[in-house]
Every structure is written in C-alpha cells, then in structure tokens.
C-alpha cells in the first residue's frame, strides 16, 4: 500500500496519462510518417510517446518535490512547485525533441508544425499547458454534501 504522501504523485501520473494521450493524438497531423507506416504503427508511436510523457511528468513532479522538499507540493506550495515542474518538463522536452528529430531521426515534423529555433512549438506547449491542468486536477477536492467545492490552501 502506498503512503498517503504518495497520493499527489499517483494522481499527477494519472492525469498526465490522460492529458498527454489526448495531446499526442491531437498533434499527430503535425508529424510526418513514412508512407509504409500503418495505423498500428502510429498507434504504437502514440502509446510509446505517451508513456514517455508520463515518465517526464513524474520526473518533473519529483524535481518539484525535491525543490520544495515536499511530496505534497501540489497542495502546500503549488505555484512554486508548478514553476519548477514546468521548467524541468520544458527543458527535457527541448533537448529530447532536438535529439530525436535532428540527431537520431526518430521522428520528423510535418511542414504544418510551427517551430521555434527548429523545435516543434506543440511539444513545448504541451509542457506549458498540461502541467497546470494536472495541478488543478490534483488539487481539486470531491464535492461536499452542500455542493461546495473545496481546494487546499495555496502558496
């Protein structure tokens, strides 16, 4: 059984899985695939990339936990922790995109992919948009009988 302090990380991972899967599917038109790549291979790419995204999300959660010295940073120091998680996720994504597109040739951008200094804008936006959504979801409490939504104290 997991300790209660691990619950925010578990929730973070669950939301990361859901949000990143949706993002990966939505950004598919902005990547190029060889004509020989079929739908099953594309599905595998989505699964593989989503698993990597969850790993990045958990690593960024961990970096934020180290910086805040608190596994429950989403409830106790959400904005500082989020800033750290955003920086960690974005830094990893930029180097990963560069390495996988230009060094390894693991994937290529379609002409429709907007880029900044050669890095796809959508992968960078992924790590600027999704972590705040995950934070809001992790911080959200169940409704009380009176219908009032409670949220734990913020920074």
One Martini backbone bead per residue (centre of mass of N, CA, C, O) as a GRO file, in nm:
protein
  155
    1UNK     BB    1   0.098   0.035   0.020
    2UNK     BB    2   0.060   0.361  -0.005
    3UNK     BB    3   0.140   0.647   0.099
    4UNK     BB    4  -0.027   0.942   0.132
    5UNK     BB    5   0.212   1.119   0.004
    6UNK     BB    6   0.177   0.967  -0.289
    7UNK     BB    7  -0.095   1.066  -0.411
    8UNK     BB    8  -0.013   1.310  -0.589
    9UNK     BB    9   0.165   1.141  -0.786
   10UNK     BB   10  -0.057   0.951  -0.881
   11UNK     BB   11  -0.245   1.168  -0.989
   12UNK     BB   12  -0.045   1.297  -1.181
   13UNK     BB   13  -0.006   1.044  -1.358
   14UNK     BB   14  -0.302   1.011  -1.442
   15UNK     BB   15  -0.328   1.290  -1.578
   16UNK     BB   16  -0.090   1.261  -1.768
   17UNK     BB   17  -0.202   1.031  -1.930
   18UNK     BB   18  -0.461   1.162  -2.032
   19UNK     BB   19  -0.352   1.434  -2.150
   20UNK     BB   20  -0.121   1.314  -2.334
   21UNK     BB   21  -0.289   1.136  -2.511
   22UNK     BB   22  -0.460   1.359  -2.633
   23UNK     BB   23  -0.222   1.526  -2.742
   24UNK     BB   24  -0.090   1.316  -2.927
   25UNK     BB   25  -0.333   1.284  -3.112
   26UNK     BB   26  -0.370   1.589  -3.192
   27UNK     BB   27  -0.054   1.613  -3.313
   28UNK     BB   28  -0.019   1.416  -3.556
   29UNK     BB   29  -0.045   1.618  -3.812
   30UNK     BB   30   0.259   1.744  -3.722
   31UNK     BB   31   0.363   1.474  -3.842
   32UNK     BB   32   0.580   1.252  -4.009
   33UNK     BB   33   0.521   0.969  -4.223
   34UNK     BB   34   0.579   0.703  -4.368
   35UNK     BB   35   0.409   0.527  -4.610
   36UNK     BB   36   0.463   0.243  -4.445
   37UNK     BB   37   0.298   0.356  -4.215
   38UNK     BB   38   0.066   0.236  -4.007
   39UNK     BB   39  -0.181   0.245  -3.773
   40UNK     BB   40  -0.035   0.060  -3.566
   41UNK     BB   41   0.225   0.225  -3.553
   42UNK     BB   42   0.098   0.487  -3.462
   43UNK     BB   43  -0.020   0.374  -3.203
   44UNK     BB   44   0.254   0.301  -3.084
   45UNK     BB   45   0.368   0.586  -3.077
   46UNK     BB   46   0.157   0.699  -2.883
   47UNK     BB   47   0.215   0.509  -2.650
   48UNK     BB   48   0.516   0.565  -2.622
   49UNK     BB   49   0.495   0.877  -2.582
   50UNK     BB   50   0.307   0.870  -2.339
   51UNK     BB   51   0.496   0.718  -2.152
   52UNK     BB   52   0.714   0.934  -2.164
   53UNK     BB   53   0.539   1.163  -2.051
   54UNK     BB   54   0.494   1.033  -1.775
   55UNK     BB   55   0.791   1.029  -1.701
   56UNK     BB   56   0.831   1.334  -1.715
   57UNK     BB   57   0.613   1.408  -1.511
   58UNK     BB   58   0.740   1.253  -1.272
   59UNK     BB   59   1.011   1.396  -1.278
   60UNK     BB   60   0.897   1.684  -1.239
   61UNK     BB   61   0.768   1.620  -0.972
   62UNK     BB   62   1.034   1.539  -0.829
   63UNK     BB   63   1.179   1.808  -0.863
   64UNK     BB   64   0.966   1.968  -0.706
   65UNK     BB   65   0.996   1.805  -0.443
   66UNK     BB   66   1.290   1.880  -0.397
   67UNK     BB   67   1.258   2.193  -0.401
   68UNK     BB   68   1.024   2.180  -0.166
   69UNK     BB   69   1.041   1.933   0.029
   70UNK     BB   70   0.756   1.804  -0.104
   71UNK     BB   71   0.517   1.571  -0.201
   72UNK     BB   72   0.274   1.798  -0.136
   73UNK     BB   73   0.300   2.056  -0.328
   74UNK     BB   74   0.017   2.092  -0.463
   75UNK     BB   75  -0.101   2.197  -0.169
   76UNK     BB   76   0.144   2.381  -0.036
   77UNK     BB   77   0.332   2.463  -0.326
   78UNK     BB   78   0.209   2.503  -0.623
   79UNK     BB   79   0.358   2.741  -0.779
   80UNK     BB   80   0.647   2.660  -0.732
   81UNK     BB   81   0.625   2.367  -0.826
   82UNK     BB   82   0.523   2.433  -1.110
   83UNK     BB   83   0.766   2.594  -1.208
   84UNK     BB   84   0.960   2.356  -1.185
   85UNK     BB   85   0.806   2.152  -1.361
   86UNK     BB   86   0.806   2.322  -1.616
   87UNK     BB   87   1.111   2.349  -1.650
   88UNK     BB   88   1.177   2.048  -1.661
   89UNK     BB   89   0.988   1.964  -1.895
   90UNK     BB   90   1.094   2.166  -2.105
   91UNK     BB   91   1.392   2.090  -2.105
   92UNK     BB   92   1.354   1.799  -2.189
   93UNK     BB   93   1.195   1.848  -2.452
   94UNK     BB   94   1.400   2.010  -2.609
   95UNK     BB   95   1.627   1.795  -2.610
   96UNK     BB   96   1.456   1.562  -2.723
   97UNK     BB   97   1.369   1.685  -2.988
   98UNK     BB   98   1.647   1.737  -3.101
   99UNK     BB   99   1.756   1.448  -3.084
  100UNK     BB  100   1.512   1.300  -3.242
  101UNK     BB  101   1.520   1.479  -3.504
  102UNK     BB  102   1.850   1.551  -3.561
  103UNK     BB  103   2.008   1.288  -3.460
  104UNK     BB  104   1.816   1.017  -3.479
  105UNK     BB  105   1.544   1.031  -3.656
  106UNK     BB  106   1.270   0.934  -3.509
  107UNK     BB  107   1.141   1.210  -3.611
  108UNK     BB  108   0.910   1.429  -3.791
  109UNK     BB  109   0.810   1.721  -3.923
  110UNK     BB  110   0.570   1.884  -4.045
  111UNK     BB  111   0.509   2.172  -4.217
  112UNK     BB  112   0.278   2.253  -3.993
  113UNK     BB  113   0.499   2.281  -3.783
  114UNK     BB  114   0.573   2.486  -3.552
  115UNK     BB  115   0.875   2.674  -3.483
  116UNK     BB  116   1.158   2.708  -3.246
  117UNK     BB  117   1.461   2.670  -3.331
  118UNK     BB  118   1.349   2.374  -3.454
  119UNK     BB  119   1.124   2.345  -3.242
  120UNK     BB  120   0.838   2.229  -3.154
  121UNK     BB  121   0.564   2.392  -3.032
  122UNK     BB  122   0.374   2.169  -2.924
  123UNK     BB  123   0.569   2.030  -2.722
  124UNK     BB  124   0.606   2.286  -2.553
  125UNK     BB  125   0.306   2.340  -2.486
  126UNK     BB  126   0.255   2.078  -2.338
  127UNK     BB  127   0.455   2.187  -2.087
  128UNK     BB  128   0.259   2.451  -2.034
  129UNK     BB  129  -0.042   2.325  -2.015
  130UNK     BB  130  -0.068   2.044  -1.860
  131UNK     BB  131   0.043   2.089  -1.569
  132UNK     BB  132  -0.176   2.292  -1.475
  133UNK     BB  133  -0.407   2.090  -1.515
  134UNK     BB  134  -0.300   1.877  -1.321
  135UNK     BB  135  -0.296   2.052  -1.072
  136UNK     BB  136  -0.596   2.114  -1.062
  137UNK     BB  137  -0.682   1.816  -1.042
  138UNK     BB  138  -0.523   1.741  -0.782
  139UNK     BB  139  -0.655   1.978  -0.601
  140UNK     BB  140  -0.917   1.865  -0.629
  141UNK     BB  141  -1.215   1.817  -0.469
  142UNK     BB  142  -1.464   1.683  -0.338
  143UNK     BB  143  -1.781   1.708  -0.295
  144UNK     BB  144  -1.989   1.826  -0.085
  145UNK     BB  145  -2.306   1.805   0.022
  146UNK     BB  146  -2.347   2.129  -0.046
  147UNK     BB  147  -2.159   2.174  -0.321
  148UNK     BB  148  -1.884   2.250  -0.216
  149UNK     BB  149  -1.576   2.351  -0.326
  150UNK     BB  150  -1.260   2.234  -0.231
  151UNK     BB  151  -0.937   2.382  -0.162
  152UNK     BB  152  -0.637   2.387  -0.097
  153UNK     BB  153  -0.398   2.561   0.005
  154UNK     BB  154  -0.197   2.810  -0.106
  155UNK     BB  155   0.085   3.008  -0.137
   0.00000   0.00000   0.00000
